[in-house]
Amino acid sequence: MFVCICNAYRDSEIADAARNGARSACEAYEALGNGPNCGCCLDTAEDIVQQVRGAADARDTALPAKTLA
């Protein structure tokens, strides 16, 4: 679905940007090539980023810590 009409960004594109390291909606938009325009979509985009980042953070903490020998 389209999240940002001004930039024609889809939820999947925002999620991909978050998987690639974006930690906020604005960072995701910058990674996609444009910052936010009117701003109406930022709450939804931020929710997507936080969902993806939360899943990634949970996955990272579930992995066993490496020990130095």
C-alpha positions in Angstrom: 0.0 0.0 0.0 1.1 3.6 -0.5 2.1 5.3 2.7 3.6 8.5 1.2 1.6 9.9 -1.6 3.9 12.9 -2.2 6.9 10.6 -2.8 5.0 7.5 -3.9 6.6 5.4 -1.2 5.0 2.0 -0.4 5.1 0.3 3.0 7.4 -2.4 1.7 9.9 0.3 0.6 9.9 1.9 4.0 10.2 -1.5 5.7 13.2 -2.4 3.4 14.9 0.9 4.4 14.4 0.0 8.0 15.9 -3.4 7.5 18.9 -1.7 5.9 19.5 0.5 8.9 17.1 3.4 8.9 16.0 4.1 12.5 13.3 6.7 11.8 10.8 7.6 9.1 13.0 10.5 8.1 16.0 8.3 7.7 14.0 5.8 5.7 12.8 8.6 3.4 16.3 9.9 2.9 17.5 6.4 2.1 14.8 6.2 -0.5 15.9 9.5 -2.1 13.6 12.2 -0.7 12.8 13.6 2.7 9.2 13.9 3.8 7.1 16.5 1.9 3.8 17.4 3.6 4.3 15.1 6.6 0.9 13.5 6.7 2.4 10.1 6.4 5.1 10.3 9.0 3.2 8.6 11.8 2.4 5.6 9.7 5.9 5.5 8.3 7.4 5.7 11.8 5.2 2.8 13.0 6.5 0.7 10.1 10.1 1.5 10.9 9.6 0.8 14.6 7.9 -2.5 13.9 10.7 -3.6 11.6 13.5 -2.3 14.0 11.7 -3.9 17.0 11.7 -7.3 15.2 15.4 -6.9 14.3 16.4 -5.8 17.8 14.5 -8.8 19.3 16.2 -11.1 16.8 19.6 -9.6 17.8 19.1 -10.1 21.5 17.9 -13.6 21.0 21.2 -14.6 19.5 23.8 -16.0 21.9 26.5 -13.5 22.7 30.0 -14.2 21.3 32.6 -14.7 23.9 36.2 -13.7 23.5 38.7 -16.5 24.1 
